[in-house]
């Protein structure tokens, strides 16, 4: 009997994580079979800075996941994040092609294509294409426009983009590990499959991942993502502040931050140091929400994930500054992890596995990504031939 195995690879700044999971009949989420983790080398702010070091990190994490799960990894769904990940809004329209005015998929695709053509995204690749608003003859449509009748269809489309160079390097690194990339998914999308309900996405909420060197922010409303932004700040900045403030080595500062080391430091001073940096992060989030006119208007609040989200100060401080409900999530809240996922930093890799069930994440751009992947493989093949005696 064929097993429905799915694999997620998440290459973060601090660590490369691999999750191997299996779907069972009648279950919505996959069961974790094994995990692998290695310290990320050659990665800065979520992008690959040294491809050789990144390849070694991926191989170590994959080897550990294979050992723990008993599954040979040949294919995987891979996340993409980092400071080059962002969202762009495009506008397009199409005159209805059928004589009776019925809107067809062709009309919708033409309007989406025009909204893409109107973008100014030099050196970037589109990862996801998400229609977020339709208008037919000037009137907004709630739901699908197909089957309705009119003259002109207008569309507002959200495009999730990343730097082309970042994507190329990621695909090259994975290809050198002899793993076929089944799909590329933006990290916030993958994570949202695990930690957010459809009800929360419909009401309006924020997913904030506090990583080592980045904070990714995804805003959802009416069931769709309406904005995505990545800030170049993270929990490593808190570690650096503690090291400077308490005049201790970085390794000791990290242990103090995470609670693994308890020494006779002033708790008041430590809290002041952490609170100052968290305030910077939340002010960046608040300013972004003001920019997109969503500050104080998201009933489902903000959900915190990532390796830097476990600090006890986060929820109260965020509630005070952002003035919305706050929640930090942990794997213990989800039965399907079965104790194999230790902290929320694993939610991206786990979400990638969940995305393997069916088309849970919008992606109309993967055909072009596949071509990039094939070009990367051809590049290394040709180089190898040139190096042969």
Sine and cosine of phi, psi and omega as CSV:
sin_phi,cos_phi,sin_psi,cos_psi,sin_omega,cos_omega
0.00,0.00,0.76,-0.65,-0.01,-1.00
-0.95,0.32,0.69,-0.72,0.03,-1.00
-0.99,-0.10,0.61,-0.79,0.02,-1.00
-1.00,-0.06,0.99,0.15,-0.05,-1.00
-1.00,-0.06,0.64,-0.77,0.05,-1.00
-0.71,-0.71,0.58,-0.81,-0.07,-1.00
-0.77,-0.64,0.72,-0.70,0.05,-1.00
-0.87,-0.49,0.73,-0.69,0.05,-1.00
-0.86,-0.51,0.86,-0.51,0.00,-1.00
-0.87,-0.49,0.92,-0.39,-0.02,-1.00
-0.98,-0.17,0.99,-0.17,-0.01,-1.00
-0.99,-0.17,0.07,-1.00,0.00,-1.00
-0.93,0.37,-0.64,0.76,-0.06,-1.00
-1.00,0.04,-0.65,0.76,-0.08,-1.00
-0.53,-0.85,0.47,-0.88,0.16,-0.99
-0.98,-0.20,0.83,-0.56,-0.08,-1.00
-0.87,-0.50,0.68,-0.74,0.03,-1.00
-0.80,-0.60,0.76,-0.65,0.06,-1.00
-0.85,-0.52,0.76,-0.65,0.11,-0.99
-0.94,-0.33,0.81,-0.59,-0.06,-1.00
-0.66,-0.75,0.23,-0.97,-0.02,-1.00
-0.70,-0.72,0.71,-0.70,0.08,-1.00
-1.00,0.04,0.72,-0.70,0.08,-1.00
-0.90,-0.43,0.49,-0.87,-0.07,-1.00
-0.84,0.54,0.74,-0.67,0.05,-1.00
1.00,0.09,-0.03,1.00,-0.01,-1.00
-0.95,-0.31,0.66,-0.75,-0.05,-1.00
-0.99,0.15,-0.46,0.89,-0.03,-1.00
-0.87,-0.50,0.52,-0.85,-0.01,-1.00
-0.97,0.23,0.49,-0.87,0.08,-1.00
-1.00,0.03,0.72,-0.69,-0.02,-1.00
-0.96,0.28,0.83,-0.56,0.03,-1.00
-1.00,-0.09,-0.55,0.84,-0.02,-1.00
-0.10,-1.00,0.37,-0.93,0.00,-1.00
-0.74,-0.68,0.34,-0.94,0.09,-1.00
-0.61,-0.79,0.62,-0.79,-0.01,-1.00
-0.61,-0.80,0.59,-0.81,0.11,-0.99
-0.56,-0.83,0.44,-0.90,0.05,-1.00
-0.91,0.41,0.75,-0.66,-0.01,-1.00
-0.97,0.26,0.87,-0.50,0.11,-0.99
-0.95,-0.30,0.58,-0.81,0.04,-1.00
0.96,0.27,0.35,0.94,0.01,-1.00
-0.83,-0.55,0.76,-0.65,0.03,-1.00
-0.74,-0.67,0.77,-0.64,0.02,-1.00
0.78,0.63,0.55,0.84,0.08,-1.00
1.00,0.06,0.00,1.00,0.05,-1.00
-0.87,-0.49,0.36,-0.93,-0.06,-1.00
-0.99,0.15,0.87,-0.49,0.02,-1.00
-0.99,-0.17,-0.49,0.87,0.04,-1.00
-0.70,-0.71,0.96,-0.27,-0.16,-0.99
-0.92,0.39,-0.57,0.82,0.01,-1.00
-0.90,0.43,-0.69,0.72,0.03,-1.00
-0.91,0.40,-0.62,0.78,0.01,-1.00
-0.90,0.44,-0.65,0.76,0.03,-1.00
-0.87,0.50,-0.68,0.73,0.02,-1.00
-0.88,0.47,-0.65,0.76,0.02,-1.00
-0.90,0.43,-0.68,0.73,0.01,-1.00
-0.89,0.46,-0.72,0.70,-0.03,-1.00
-0.87,0.49,-0.65,0.76,0.00,-1.00
-0.90,0.43,-0.70,0.71,-0.01,-1.00
-0.92,0.39,-0.65,0.76,0.02,-1.00
-0.90,0.43,-0.69,0.72,0.01,-1.00
-0.86,0.50,-0.68,0.74,0.00,-1.00
-0.92,0.40,-0.65,0.76,0.01,-1.00
-0.91,0.42,-0.64,0.77,0.05,-1.00
-0.89,0.46,-0.68,0.73,0.00,-1.00
-0.90,0.44,-0.69,0.73,-0.05,-1.00
-0.96,0.27,-0.47,0.88,-0.07,-1.00
-0.99,-0.17,-0.36,0.93,-0.09,-1.00
0.96,0.27,0.33,0.94,-0.04,-1.00
-0.88,-0.48,0.76,-0.65,0.09,-1.00
-0.98,0.19,0.84,-0.54,-0.08,-1.00
-1.00,0.00,0.90,-0.44,0.03,-1.00
-0.88,-0.47,-0.42,0.91,-0.02,-1.00
-0.70,-0.72,0.47,-0.88,-0.01,-1.00
-0.37,-0.93,0.40,-0.92,0.20,-0.98
-0.99,-0.13,0.72,-0.70,-0.15,-0.99
-0.87,-0.49,0.64,-0.77,0.04,-1.00
-1.00,0.02,0.37,-0.93,0.15,-0.99
-0.72,-0.70,0.73,-0.69,-0.01,-1.00
-0.57,-0.82,-0.58,-0.82,0.04,-1.00
1.00,0.01,0.12,-0.99,-0.13,-0.99
-0.94,0.35,-0.25,0.97,0.01,-1.00
-1.00,0.07,-0.13,0.99,0.02,-1.00
-0.97,0.24,0.77,-0.64,-0.02,-1.00
-0.38,-0.92,0.07,-1.00,0.03,-1.00
-0.85,-0.53,0.54,-0.84,0.02,-1.00
-0.74,-0.67,0.58,-0.82,0.04,-1.00
-0.97,-0.23,0.75,-0.66,0.06,-1.00
-0.83,-0.56,0.52,-0.86,0.00,-1.00
-0.86,-0.51,0.69,-0.73,0.01,-1.00
-0.51,-0.86,0.20,-0.98,0.01,-1.00
-0.49,-0.87,0.27,-0.96,0.04,-1.00
-0.48,-0.88,0.65,-0.76,0.13,-0.99
-0.99,0.16,0.76,-0.66,-0.06,-1.00
-0.87,0.50,0.76,-0.65,-0.15,-0.99
-0.99,0.11,-0.51,0.86,-0.05,-1.00
-0.97,0.25,0.57,-0.82,-0.05,-1.00
-0.88,0.47,-0.56,0.83,-0.02,-1.00
-1.00,0.08,0.05,1.00,0.07,-1.00
0.99,0.15,0.14,0.99,-0.01,-1.00
-0.96,0.27,0.76,-0.65,0.01,-1.00
-0.97,0.25,0.77,-0.64,0.01,-1.00
-0.90,-0.44,0.15,-0.99,0.07,-1.00
-0.86,0.51,-0.57,0.82,0.02,-1.00
-0.87,0.50,-0.68,0.74,0.01,-1.00
-0.90,0.44,-0.68,0.73,0.01,-1.00
-0.89,0.46,-0.71,0.71,-0.02,-1.00
-0.90,0.43,-0.59,0.80,0.04,-1.00
-0.91,0.42,-0.64,0.77,0.01,-1.00
-0.93,0.37,-0.64,0.77,0.04,-1.00
-0.90,0.43,-0.68,0.73,0.00,-1.00
-0.88,0.48,-0.63,0.77,0.03,-1.00
-0.92,0.38,-0.62,0.79,0.02,-1.00
-0.91,0.43,-0.53,0.85,0.06,-1.00
-0.95,0.30,-0.66,0.75,-0.02,-1.00
-0.90,0.43,-0.44,0.90,-0.02,-1.00
-0.99,0.13,-0.07,1.00,-0.01,-1.00
-0.97,0.23,0.43,-0.90,0.13,-0.99
-0.90,-0.44,1.00,0.02,-0.11,-0.99
-0.77,-0.63,0.88,0.48,0.01,-1.00
-0.88,0.47,0.72,-0.70,0.04,-1.00
0.93,0.36,0.28,0.96,-0.01,-1.00
-0.87,-0.49,0.41,-0.91,0.09,-1.00
-0.88,-0.47,0.61,-0.79,0.06,-1.00
-1.00,0.09,0.80,-0.60,0.02,-1.00
-0.99,-0.12,-0.72,0.70,0.00,-1.00
-0.74,-0.67,0.58,-0.82,0.06,-1.00
-0.84,-0.54,0.89,-0.45,-0.11,-0.99
-0.79,-0.62,0.95,-0.31,0.12,-0.99
-0.92,0.40,0.81,-0.59,-0.04,-1.00
-0.90,-0.44,-0.15,0.99,0.08,-1.00
-0.37,-0.93,0.72,-0.70,0.09,-1.00
-0.88,-0.47,0.56,-0.83,0.17,-0.99
-0.73,-0.68,0.68,-0.73,0.05,-1.00
-0.86,-0.51,0.90,-0.44,-0.07,-1.00
0.80,0.60,0.66,0.75,0.09,-1.00
1.00,0.08,-0.10,0.99,-0.03,-1.00
-0.96,-0.29,0.73,-0.68,-0.03,-1.00
-0.92,0.38,0.64,-0.77,0.02,-1.00
-0.94,-0.34,0.77,-0.64,0.09,-1.00
-0.98,-0.19,0.96,-0.27,-0.06,-1.00
0.89,-0.45,-0.34,-0.94,-0.05,-1.00
-0.99,0.15,0.65,-0.76,0.05,-1.00
-1.00,0.10,-0.32,0.95,-0.05,-1.00
-0.85,0.53,0.74,-0.68,0.02,-1.00
0.99,-0.11,-0.31,0.95,0.07,-1.00
-0.98,0.18,0.21,-0.98,-0.04,-1.00
-0.85,-0.52,0.64,-0.77,0.00,-1.00
-0.04,-1.00,-0.24,-0.97,-0.04,-1.00
-0.93,-0.36,-0.70,0.72,-0.09,-1.00
-0.75,-0.66,0.76,-0.64,0.04,-1.00
-0.96,-0.28,0.78,-0.63,0.07,-1.00
-0.90,-0.44,0.51,-0.86,-0.07,-1.00
-0.62,-0.79,0.61,-0.79,0.17,-0.99
-0.91,-0.41,0.84,-0.54,-0.15,-0.99
-0.86,-0.52,0.69,-0.73,0.10,-0.99
-0.99,-0.15,0.79,-0.62,0.04,-1.00
-0.92,-0.40,0.81,-0.59,0.12,-0.99
-1.00,-0.04,0.85,-0.53,-0.10,-0.99
-0.82,-0.57,0.31,-0.95,0.11,-0.99
-0.56,-0.83,0.31,-0.95,0.05,-1.00
-0.89,0.46,0.71,-0.70,-0.02,-1.00
-0.85,0.52,-0.65,0.76,0.00,-1.00
-0.89,0.45,-0.65,0.76,0.03,-1.00
-0.88,0.48,-0.72,0.69,0.01,-1.00
-0.89,0.45,-0.70,0.71,0.02,-1.00
-0.85,0.53,-0.72,0.70,-0.03,-1.00
-0.91,0.42,-0.63,0.77,0.02,-1.00
-0.89,0.46,-0.72,0.69,-0.02,-1.00
-0.92,0.39,-0.61,0.79,0.05,-1.00
-0.89,0.45,-0.68,0.73,-0.02,-1.00
-0.89,0.46,-0.70,0.72,0.01,-1.00
-0.91,0.40,-0.66,0.75,-0.03,-1.00
-0.89,0.46,-0.56,0.83,0.00,-1.00
-0.95,0.30,-0.19,0.98,0.08,-1.00
-0.99,-0.11,0.18,0.98,0.03,-1.00
0.86,0.52,0.65,0.76,0.04,-1.00
-0.87,-0.50,0.76,-0.65,0.04,-1.00
-0.99,0.13,0.77,-0.64,0.03,-1.00
-1.00,0.09,0.91,-0.42,0.02,-1.00
-0.99,0.17,-0.55,0.83,0.01,-1.00
-0.29,-0.96,0.40,-0.92,0.11,-0.99
-0.90,-0.43,0.81,-0.59,-0.05,-1.00
-0.77,-0.64,0.73,-0.69,0.07,-1.00
-0.87,0.49,0.71,-0.71,-0.09,-1.00
-0.78,0.63,-0.72,0.69,-0.01,-1.00
-0.87,0.48,-0.58,0.82,0.05,-1.00
-0.89,0.46,-0.73,0.68,-0.01,-1.00
-0.87,0.50,-0.73,0.69,-0.04,-1.00
-0.90,0.43,-0.59,0.80,-0.03,-1.00
-0.89,0.45,-0.44,0.90,0.02,-1.00
-0.91,0.42,-0.40,0.92,-0.03,-1.00
-0.99,-0.10,-0.71,0.70,-0.23,-0.97
-0.98,-0.18,-0.15,0.99,-0.08,-1.00
-0.84,-0.54,0.63,-0.77,0.05,-1.00
-1.00,-0.04,0.31,-0.95,0.06,-1.00
-0.89,0.45,-0.54,0.84,0.02,-1.00
-0.90,0.44,-0.68,0.73,0.03,-1.00
-0.90,0.44,-0.69,0.72,0.00,-1.00
-0.90,0.43,-0.56,0.83,0.00,-1.00
-0.95,0.31,-0.66,0.75,-0.04,-1.00
-0.94,0.33,-0.58,0.81,-0.04,-1.00
0.89,-0.46,0.89,-0.47,-0.02,-1.00
-0.40,-0.92,0.15,-0.99,-0.01,-1.00
-0.84,-0.55,0.66,-0.75,0.14,-0.99
-0.93,-0.37,0.89,-0.46,-0.03,-1.00
-0.87,-0.49,0.90,-0.44,0.03,-1.00
-0.98,-0.22,0.91,-0.42,0.03,-1.00
-1.00,-0.07,0.98,-0.20,-0.01,-1.00
-1.00,-0.09,-0.22,-0.98,-0.05,-1.00
-0.93,0.36,-0.72,0.70,-0.07,-1.00
-0.81,-0.59,0.03,1.00,0.01,-1.00
-0.64,-0.76,0.40,-0.92,0.20,-0.98
-0.83,-0.55,0.90,-0.44,0.02,-1.00
-0.99,-0.13,0.68,-0.73,-0.08,-1.00
-0.81,-0.59,0.86,-0.51,0.05,-1.00
-0.84,-0.54,0.81,-0.59,-0.02,-1.00
-0.96,-0.29,0.79,-0.61,-0.01,-1.00
-0.91,-0.42,0.58,-0.82,0.06,-1.00
-0.35,-0.94,0.63,-0.78,-0.03,-1.00
0.81,0.59,0.55,0.84,0.07,-1.00
1.00,0.08,-0.13,0.99,-0.04,-1.00
-0.88,-0.48,0.40,-0.92,0.16,-0.99
-0.97,0.24,0.73,-0.68,-0.03,-1.00
-0.91,-0.41,-0.19,0.98,0.05,-1.00
-0.30,-0.95,0.57,-0.82,0.08,-1.00
-0.64,-0.77,0.75,-0.67,0.00,-1.00
-0.53,-0.85,0.55,-0.83,0.02,-1.00
-0.84,-0.54,0.80,-0.60,0.02,-1.00
-0.99,-0.16,0.61,-0.79,-0.02,-1.00
-1.00,0.04,0.91,0.42,0.01,-1.00
-0.41,-0.91,0.50,-0.86,-0.04,-1.00
-0.24,-0.97,-0.21,-0.98,-0.08,-1.00
-0.93,0.36,-0.37,0.93,0.08,-1.00
-0.89,0.45,-0.53,0.85,0.06,-1.00
-0.90,0.43,-0.57,0.82,0.06,-1.00
-0.92,0.40,-0.68,0.74,0.05,-1.00
-0.86,0.51,-0.72,0.70,0.01,-1.00
-0.88,0.48,-0.65,0.76,0.01,-1.00
-0.90,0.44,-0.65,0.76,0.02,-1.00
-0.91,0.42,-0.67,0.74,0.01,-1.00
-0.87,0.50,-0.68,0.74,0.00,-1.00
-0.95,0.30,-0.69,0.73,-0.06,-1.00
-0.92,0.38,-0.63,0.78,-0.02,-1.00
-0.99,-0.16,-0.09,1.00,0.00,-1.00
0.83,0.56,0.82,0.57,0.01,-1.00
-0.78,-0.63,0.33,-0.94,0.02,-1.00
-0.88,0.48,0.42,-0.91,-0.02,-1.00
-0.85,0.53,-0.67,0.74,-0.02,-1.00
-0.87,0.49,-0.65,0.76,0.01,-1.00
-0.94,0.34,-0.61,0.79,0.02,-1.00
-0.89,0.45,-0.64,0.77,0.04,-1.00
-0.90,0.45,-0.68,0.73,0.00,-1.00
-0.91,0.41,-0.60,0.80,0.05,-1.00
-0.92,0.40,-0.69,0.73,-0.01,-1.00
-0.87,0.50,-0.67,0.74,-0.06,-1.00
-1.00,0.06,-0.07,1.00,0.03,-1.00
0.99,0.11,0.11,0.99,0.00,-1.00
-0.98,0.20,-0.31,0.95,0.01,-1.00
-0.78,-0.62,0.84,-0.54,0.02,-1.00
-0.91,-0.41,0.90,-0.45,0.02,-1.00
-0.77,-0.63,0.06,-1.00,-0.08,-1.00
-0.99,0.13,0.83,0.56,0.10,-1.00
-1.00,-0.07,0.43,-0.90,0.06,-1.00
-0.92,0.38,0.90,-0.44,0.01,-1.00
-0.89,0.46,-0.58,0.81,0.00,-1.00
-0.89,0.46,-0.71,0.70,0.00,-1.00
-0.92,0.40,-0.66,0.75,0.02,-1.00
-0.88,0.48,-0.71,0.70,0.01,-1.00
-0.90,0.44,-0.60,0.80,0.02,-1.00
-0.90,0.43,-0.64,0.77,0.01,-1.00
-0.90,0.43,-0.74,0.67,-0.02,-1.00
-0.92,0.40,-0.68,0.74,-0.04,-1.00
-0.89,0.46,-0.60,0.80,-0.01,-1.00
-0.89,0.46,-0.69,0.72,-0.01,-1.00
-0.96,0.29,-0.62,0.78,0.05,-1.00
-0.89,0.45,-0.59,0.80,0.05,-1.00
-0.88,0.48,-0.65,0.76,0.07,-1.00
-0.85,0.53,-0.70,0.71,-0.02,-1.00
-0.89,0.45,-0.73,0.69,-0.06,-1.00
-0.94,0.34,-0.49,0.87,0.08,-1.00
-0.94,0.35,-0.58,0.81,0.10,-0.99
-0.89,0.45,-0.67,0.74,0.03,-1.00
-0.90,0.44,-0.71,0.70,0.00,-1.00
-0.88,0.48,-0.66,0.75,0.01,-1.00
-0.90,0.43,-0.61,0.79,0.04,-1.00
-0.92,0.39,-0.66,0.75,0.02,-1.00
-0.90,0.44,-0.60,0.80,0.07,-1.00
-0.91,0.42,-0.63,0.78,-0.01,-1.00
-0.88,0.47,-0.63,0.78,-0.01,-1.00
-0.99,-0.13,0.17,0.99,0.08,-1.00
0.87,0.49,0.70,0.71,0.03,-1.00
-0.81,-0.58,0.09,1.00,-0.04,-1.00
-0.92,0.40,0.77,-0.64,0.00,-1.00
0.95,0.33,0.18,0.98,-0.11,-0.99
-0.86,-0.51,0.35,0.94,-0.05,-1.00
-0.88,-0.47,0.99,-0.13,-0.13,-0.99
-0.86,0.51,-0.53,0.85,-0.01,-1.00
-0.99,0.14,-0.03,1.00,0.17,-0.99
0.96,0.27,-0.44,-0.90,-0.05,-1.00
-0.86,-0.52,0.71,-0.71,0.01,-1.00
-0.93,-0.37,0.82,-0.58,-0.03,-1.00
-0.98,-0.19,0.71,-0.70,0.09,-1.00
-0.68,-0.73,-0.07,-1.00,0.06,-1.00
1.00,-0.09,0.27,-0.96,-0.07,-1.00
-0.90,0.45,-0.38,0.92,-0.02,-1.00
-0.99,-0.12,0.19,0.98,-0.11,-0.99
-1.00,-0.08,0.01,1.00,-0.13,-0.99
-1.00,0.04,-0.09,1.00,-0.03,-1.00
-0.91,0.42,0.67,-0.74,-0.09,-1.00
-0.91,0.41,-0.37,0.93,-0.05,-1.00
-0.98,0.20,-0.31,0.95,-0.20,-0.98
-0.87,0.50,-0.79,0.61,-0.16,-0.99
-0.90,0.43,-0.73,0.68,-0.02,-1.00
-0.91,0.42,-0.66,0.75,-0.02,-1.00
-0.92,0.38,-0.68,0.74,0.02,-1.00
-0.90,0.44,-0.65,0.76,0.01,-1.00
-0.89,0.45,-0.62,0.79,-0.01,-1.00
-0.94,0.35,-0.67,0.74,-0.07,-1.00
-0.99,0.13,-0.70,0.71,-0.09,-1.00
-1.00,0.05,-0.35,0.94,0.04,-1.00
0.85,0.53,0.67,0.74,0.10,-0.99
-0.64,-0.77,0.29,-0.96,0.04,-1.00
-0.86,0.50,0.57,-0.82,0.00,-1.00
-0.79,-0.62,0.48,-0.88,-0.01,-1.00
-0.40,-0.92,0.74,-0.67,0.13,-0.99
-0.96,-0.29,0.77,-0.64,-0.09,-1.00
-0.98,-0.22,0.41,-0.91,-0.05,-1.00
-0.61,-0.79,0.53,-0.85,-0.02,-1.00
-0.83,0.56,-0.45,0.89,0.01,-1.00
-0.88,0.48,-0.31,0.95,-0.01,-1.00
-0.98,0.22,-0.17,0.99,-0.12,-0.99
-0.83,-0.55,0.86,-0.51,-0.10,-1.00
-0.93,0.38,-0.48,0.88,-0.12,-0.99
-0.96,0.28,-0.17,0.98,0.05,-1.00
-0.98,0.22,-0.40,0.92,0.06,-1.00
0.77,0.63,0.63,0.78,0.10,-1.00
0.97,0.26,0.02,1.00,-0.04,-1.00
-1.00,0.02,-0.21,0.98,0.05,-1.00
-0.95,-0.32,0.87,-0.50,-0.17,-0.99
-1.00,0.01,-0.53,0.85,-0.01,-1.00
-0.50,-0.87,0.14,-0.99,-0.13,-0.99
-0.95,0.32,-0.14,0.99,0.07,-1.00
-0.90,0.43,-0.27,0.96,-0.01,-1.00
-1.00,0.02,-0.10,1.00,-0.13,-0.99
-0.91,0.41,-0.50,0.87,0.03,-1.00
-0.91,0.42,-0.77,0.63,0.00,-1.00
-0.88,0.47,-0.62,0.78,0.03,-1.00
-0.93,0.38,-0.62,0.78,0.05,-1.00
-0.90,0.43,-0.56,0.83,0.08,-1.00
-0.87,0.49,-0.65,0.76,0.05,-1.00
-0.90,0.44,-0.68,0.73,0.01,-1.00
-0.88,0.47,-0.57,0.82,0.00,-1.00
-0.93,0.37,-0.27,0.96,0.00,-1.00
-0.95,0.30,-0.19,0.98,-0.04,-1.00
-0.94,0.34,-0.76,0.66,0.05,-1.00
-0.33,-0.94,-0.24,-0.97,-0.07,-1.00
-0.98,0.17,0.97,0.24,-0.01,-1.00
-1.00,0.10,-0.33,0.94,-0.08,-1.00
-0.87,-0.49,0.76,-0.65,0.00,-1.00
-0.91,0.40,0.75,-0.66,0.06,-1.00
-0.35,-0.94,0.99,-0.16,0.04,-1.00
-0.99,-0.15,0.12,0.99,-0.11,-0.99
-0.93,-0.36,0.07,1.00,-0.14,-0.99
-0.94,0.34,-0.40,0.92,0.04,-1.00
-0.88,0.48,-0.65,0.76,0.04,-1.00
-0.94,0.34,-0.57,0.82,0.05,-1.00
-0.91,0.42,-0.64,0.77,0.05,-1.00
-0.85,0.53,-0.65,0.76,0.00,-1.00
-0.91,0.41,-0.63,0.77,0.06,-1.00
-0.88,0.48,-0.68,0.73,0.00,-1.00
-0.88,0.48,-0.69,0.73,0.00,-1.00
-0.92,0.40,-0.63,0.78,0.04,-1.00
-0.89,0.47,-0.62,0.78,0.03,-1.00
-0.89,0.45,-0.69,0.72,0.01,-1.00
-0.89,0.45,-0.67,0.74,0.00,-1.00
-0.90,0.44,-0.60,0.80,0.01,-1.00
-0.86,0.50,-0.76,0.65,-0.03,-1.00
-0.93,0.36,-0.56,0.83,0.03,-1.00
-0.90,0.44,-0.71,0.71,-0.01,-1.00
-0.91,0.41,-0.65,0.76,0.04,-1.00
-0.88,0.48,-0.67,0.74,-0.01,-1.00
-0.88,0.47,-0.65,0.76,0.00,-1.00
-0.91,0.42,-0.61,0.79,-0.02,-1.00
-0.93,0.37,-0.46,0.89,-0.05,-1.00
-1.00,0.09,-0.26,0.97,-0.01,-1.00
-0.92,0.38,0.61,-0.79,0.01,-1.00
-0.94,0.35,0.00,0.00,0.00,0.00
